[in-house]
Amino acid sequence: MSDIKIKIVDREGVLHEVDAPTDMNMNLMEVVRSYELAPEGTIGICGGMAMCASCQCYVKSDHELPEMSDDEDAMLAEAFNVEANSRLGCQIHMTENLNGLVVKLAPEA
């Protein structure tokens, strides 16, 4: 299996069910960008280095995600609109166990 199905609610509240490849080492932020689910220049500004929080999202499903790194935790501590289920999309890599993942993009800061 090289693609999984994930659901992404964009910043306008529109639900998108998309195919995400698991064999390209892509992260959630890159999937959002590849499907143009956020205006260019508003997501992944730092290039996926966990340094800007522009790819913050709310994880709505009960998937087991990798433990948050110190860098991600520190960035979310400074970000706006943070909720208990906030994660940085650039830190969520697409793997087969994330099939069915549901996330909502956080509002643009």
N, C-alpha and C positions, 0 to 999 in steps of 0.2 A: 504494500500500500504506500503510494507516494503522495497522495493528496488527502487532506481531511476537510470536513465541512465545519466552518465556524460561522457564528452569527455576530455581526457587528452593528450596533445602533450608532448612527452618526450623530453629529452635533445638532442636527435638525430634528432628531427623533425618528429617522427612517431606518427600518431594519433591513440589513443586507445579509443574505446567506451566501457565503463565498467559499470557493475552493482554495485551500492553502497548501502549498507543497511542503512536504516534510523532508525532501531530499536535497534542498538547496540552502540549508542553514539560514532560512529567513526568520525574522522575528515579526511580532505582531505589527509593529510600526511600519515595517517594510511592506507587509500585506496591505495595510490601510493605504499606504502611498501607491502601491501598484494598482489598486482598484479605484484610486482617486476619490476616496471617501471623506477626505478633508481637503480644503483649498490648499494649493501648493504654497509652501512657505509658512504653514501654520502647524505642521506636525513634523517631528524629527529634525528640528532646527539644528541640533548639535551633532546630527549624523549618527545617533544611536549610542552615544557615549555616557548616558545617564547623567547629563549635565544641564538639562534645560526643562524637563517635565512637560514639554509640548506634546508628548505622546501619552500623557497620563490617561488611564482608562479605569473603569470600574468593572471588576470581574463579577458577573451576575450568576454564573454557574458554579457548581460545587467541585470543579476540577482541582486536583492536587497540582499546585504550581511549585516550581523550584523556590527554595528559600530566598528571601530578599537579600541582596548584597548590601554591604555597608554603604556603598555609593548610592544605590537606589533609595535606601532608607533615608539617607541624608538629604537627597534631592527632594523626596516627598515631604520631608519635614519643613522645607522652605516653599513648597508649591501652594497654589491657591486651589480651592474647591476639593481638598483632600477628604476622602471618606475612608472608613475602615477597610473597604475592599479595593482601595486604589493600588494600582501597580503602574509601572512604566512599560509601555508596549515594547520598547526596544529591548527590554530584559526578558521578554517572554518568547522563547524560541519555539517554532512550530515543530511539534513531535506528534507521533501517532496517538499518544495518550491524551492529547488535547482535542481529539475529535469531538465535536459538539460544543466546544467552548462558546460561551456567550459573554460579550463585553459591550460596554457603552463608553463611547469616547467622552472624556471630561470636557467641560466647556473651555473654550479658548481663554487663556488667562488675560 
